[in-house]
């Protein structure tokens, strides 16, 4: 059976999900500048306007990196392992 590098899988997933979170954060930044009635919830506080946009730029990539970490462990790593196992079994 092929060796699968878990660190590399986690690293790639975290980077890709981080870029996706940054894209969402940039979109949210411009949306909150155009429409300042959209809130950003941080705990029990609500932020509006420019502050909400800056907070979305900071926190959405971090949140998506953690989502990517858990997806790498629970979803992508087992799929890669299963695919490589089936690919080697055919040979």
C-alpha positions as CSV (number, residue, x, y, z in Angstrom):
1,X,0.0,0.0,0.0
2,X,1.3,3.5,-0.8
3,X,2.3,5.8,1.9
4,X,0.1,8.9,2.1
5,X,1.5,12.1,3.6
6,X,-1.1,13.4,6.1
7,X,0.9,16.6,6.7
8,X,0.9,17.5,3.0
9,X,-2.9,16.8,2.8
10,X,-3.6,19.0,5.8
11,X,-1.3,21.7,4.5
12,X,-2.9,21.8,1.1
13,X,-6.4,21.8,2.4
14,X,-5.7,24.5,4.9
15,X,-4.2,26.7,2.2
16,X,-7.0,26.2,-0.3
17,X,-9.7,26.7,2.4
18,X,-7.8,29.8,3.6
19,X,-7.8,31.3,0.2
20,X,-11.5,30.6,-0.1
21,X,-12.2,32.2,3.2
22,X,-10.2,35.3,2.2
23,X,-12.3,35.5,-1.0
24,X,-15.5,35.4,1.1
25,X,-14.0,38.0,3.5
26,X,-13.2,40.4,0.7
27,X,-16.8,40.0,-0.7
28,X,-18.2,40.5,2.8
29,X,-16.0,43.6,3.2
30,X,-17.4,45.2,0.1
31,X,-21.0,44.2,0.9
32,X,-20.8,45.8,4.4
33,X,-19.3,49.0,2.9
34,X,-22.2,49.2,0.4
35,X,-24.9,48.1,2.9
36,X,-24.0,49.0,6.5
37,X,-27.1,47.4,7.9
38,X,-25.5,43.9,7.7
39,X,-24.1,42.9,11.1
40,X,-21.1,40.8,11.9
41,X,-21.6,38.9,15.2
42,X,-18.7,38.4,17.5
43,X,-20.0,36.8,20.7
44,X,-22.9,38.9,21.9
45,X,-21.7,42.1,20.2
46,X,-22.8,43.2,16.8
47,X,-20.7,45.3,14.5
48,X,-21.9,47.2,11.4
49,X,-20.4,49.0,8.4
50,X,-16.6,49.3,8.0
51,X,-15.8,47.6,11.3
52,X,-17.9,44.6,10.3
53,X,-16.0,44.4,7.0
54,X,-12.6,44.5,8.6
55,X,-13.6,41.9,11.1
56,X,-14.8,39.6,8.3
57,X,-11.5,40.1,6.5
58,X,-9.7,39.0,9.7
59,X,-11.8,36.1,11.0
60,X,-13.3,34.4,7.9
61,X,-9.9,33.1,6.6
62,X,-9.1,31.8,10.1
63,X,-12.4,30.1,10.4
64,X,-12.0,28.5,6.9
65,X,-8.5,27.3,7.8
66,X,-9.9,25.3,10.7
67,X,-12.7,24.0,8.5
68,X,-10.1,22.9,6.0
69,X,-8.1,21.2,8.8
70,X,-11.1,19.1,9.8
71,X,-12.1,18.4,6.3
72,X,-8.5,17.2,5.6
73,X,-8.7,14.8,8.5
74,X,-12.2,13.5,8.1
75,X,-12.9,13.7,4.4
76,X,-9.9,14.2,2.0
77,X,-7.3,12.0,3.7
78,X,-9.6,8.9,3.8
79,X,-10.7,9.5,0.2
80,X,-7.1,9.7,-1.0
81,X,-6.2,6.6,0.9
82,X,-9.2,4.7,-0.5
83,X,-8.5,5.8,-4.1
84,X,-4.8,4.8,-3.9
85,X,-5.8,1.4,-2.3
86,X,-8.2,0.7,-5.1
87,X,-5.7,1.9,-7.8
88,X,-3.0,-0.4,-6.5
89,X,-5.4,-3.3,-6.2
90,X,-6.3,-3.1,-9.9
91,X,-2.6,-3.6,-10.9
